[in-house]
Amino acid sequence: MSYIDRIVVEPKIMHGKPVIRGTRIPVYVVLNLMGGGLTVDEVLSEYPDLTKEDVLACLEYAARLAQEEIGVLECEEIR
């Protein structure tokens, strides 16, 4: 399963931010929770409509973005 099957970007949903298909839950919310130390099970407890595969798709999506040049530029701007 690929993140492409679970992550969607539509201008009319959450202002075009990437969300988990069939929800209005932005990918960044899941990533922020995990970055803050929550486990997959804790994220699923907070958002019972999600599946483990949804959470893993968010991580895969973030990993792909980190490979892009824009990801490098944004990191340099934060310093």
C-alpha positions as CSV (number, residue, x, y, z in Angstrom):
1,M,0.0,0.0,0.0
2,S,1.3,3.4,-0.9
3,Y,0.6,6.8,0.6
4,I,-0.9,7.7,-2.8
5,D,-3.9,5.5,-2.0
6,R,-4.5,7.2,1.3
7,I,-3.4,10.9,1.1
8,V,-5.3,13.3,-1.0
9,V,-5.0,17.0,-1.8
10,E,-8.2,18.8,-2.9
11,P,-8.6,22.5,-3.0
12,K,-12.1,22.4,-1.4
13,I,-11.0,20.2,1.5
14,M,-8.9,21.9,4.3
15,H,-7.8,24.6,1.9
16,G,-5.8,22.1,-0.2
17,K,-3.7,20.7,2.6
18,P,-2.9,17.0,2.3
19,V,-5.5,15.0,4.3
20,I,-6.2,11.4,4.9
21,R,-8.7,10.1,2.3
22,G,-12.3,10.1,3.5
23,T,-11.5,12.5,6.4
24,R,-10.8,16.1,7.1
25,I,-7.7,15.1,9.2
26,P,-4.6,16.8,7.8
27,V,-1.4,14.9,7.4
28,Y,0.4,17.5,9.4
29,V,-1.8,16.8,12.5
30,V,-0.7,13.1,12.5
31,L,2.9,14.1,11.9
32,N,2.9,16.6,14.7
33,L,1.4,14.1,17.2
34,M,4.0,11.5,16.3
35,G,6.8,14.1,16.3
36,G,5.6,15.1,19.8
37,G,6.2,11.5,21.0
38,L,2.8,9.8,20.5
39,T,2.9,6.2,19.4
40,V,0.8,4.9,16.5
41,D,-1.6,3.4,19.0
42,E,-1.9,6.7,20.8
43,V,-2.7,8.5,17.5
44,L,-5.3,5.9,16.7
45,S,-6.8,6.4,20.1
46,E,-7.1,10.1,19.5
47,Y,-8.5,9.6,16.0
48,P,-10.5,6.4,16.0
49,D,-11.5,6.9,12.3
50,L,-7.9,6.4,11.3
51,T,-6.1,3.1,10.7
52,K,-2.5,2.1,11.3
53,E,-2.1,2.1,7.5
54,D,-3.3,5.8,7.4
55,V,-0.7,6.8,10.0
56,L,2.1,4.9,8.1
57,A,1.0,6.6,4.9
58,C,1.5,10.0,6.6
59,L,5.0,9.0,7.6
60,E,5.8,7.7,4.1
61,Y,4.4,11.0,2.6
62,A,6.6,13.0,4.9
63,A,9.6,10.9,4.0
64,R,9.0,11.5,0.3
65,L,8.6,15.3,0.9
66,A,11.9,15.3,2.8
67,Q,13.6,13.9,-0.4
68,E,12.4,16.9,-2.5
69,E,14.6,20.0,-2.9
70,I,11.9,22.2,-1.3
71,G,12.2,20.2,1.9
72,V,15.9,21.0,2.1
73,L,15.2,24.7,1.5
74,E,12.6,24.9,4.2
75,C,14.9,23.3,6.7
76,E,17.6,25.8,5.9
77,E,15.2,28.7,6.4
78,I,14.3,27.4,9.9
79,R,17.8,27.6,11.2
